[in-house]
């Protein structure tokens, strides 16, 4: 049995630059994605009444050389026409003797982590407090985890 522990945000974050895109191929749509962390320990943006962080981080100009140039999975070069650009905060969390970051581009948390997900409380079909639970994935050979998003209503 997996021991669960509550992980809470520290108010600090990593700042990351993300590029992503989708291309039509003969086999269907292929997704490309890459994230580069540019700051390890910045003040996190405050969370609004809607449960989302409303960025105080500055957007980074698209000609800045720190932006990823190619997909981290397949190495395909990004082109401006098909690329999304995001400056993201990867919040630092602590709990159960762990400190880890979490956010777009980095969804791996220690197994057993229970993380409050206030942004899910505002979804039309939810309306109640929500959490994210990281469970061991017995199907994967790389030992990584499976993430389950639950409303407290679903968990009870």
MOQUIGI-V579491 format. One record per residue. RES is the residue in three letters. PHI is phi as a letter, one per 30 degrees, with the letter a starting at -180 (* if undefined). Layout:
RES|PHI / RES|PHI
This chain:
UNK|* / UNK|d / UNK|d / UNK|c / UNK|b / UNK|d / UNK|c / UNK|b / UNK|d / UNK|c / UNK|i / UNK|c / UNK|a / UNK|c / UNK|c / UNK|b / UNK|c / UNK|b / UNK|b / UNK|a / UNK|a / UNK|b / UNK|b / UNK|d / UNK|b / UNK|d / UNK|c / UNK|j / UNK|d / UNK|c / UNK|c / UNK|b / UNK|a / UNK|a / UNK|b / UNK|b / UNK|d / UNK|c / UNK|b / UNK|d / UNK|b / UNK|c / UNK|d / UNK|d / UNK|d / UNK|d / UNK|d / UNK|d / UNK|d / UNK|d / UNK|i / UNK|c / UNK|d / UNK|c / UNK|e / UNK|c / UNK|d / UNK|d / UNK|d / UNK|c / UNK|e / UNK|d / UNK|c / UNK|d / UNK|d / UNK|d / UNK|d / UNK|e / UNK|c / UNK|b / UNK|d / UNK|d / UNK|d / UNK|c / UNK|i / UNK|d / UNK|d / UNK|d / UNK|c / UNK|e / UNK|d / UNK|c / UNK|c / UNK|d / UNK|b / UNK|b / UNK|c / UNK|c / UNK|c / UNK|c / UNK|d / UNK|d / UNK|b / UNK|b / UNK|l / UNK|h / UNK|i / UNK|c / UNK|b / UNK|a / UNK|c / UNK|a / UNK|l / UNK|e / UNK|j / UNK|a / UNK|c / UNK|d / UNK|b / UNK|e / UNK|e / UNK|j / UNK|d / UNK|c / UNK|b / UNK|e / UNK|b / UNK|d / UNK|d / UNK|d / UNK|d / UNK|c / UNK|d / UNK|e / UNK|c / UNK|c / UNK|i / UNK|b / UNK|e / UNK|b / UNK|b / UNK|c / UNK|c / UNK|c / UNK|c / UNK|d / UNK|c / UNK|d / UNK|d / UNK|c / UNK|d / UNK|d / UNK|i / UNK|d / UNK|c / UNK|c / UNK|c / UNK|b / UNK|c / UNK|b / UNK|d / UNK|d / UNK|d / UNK|d / UNK|d / UNK|d
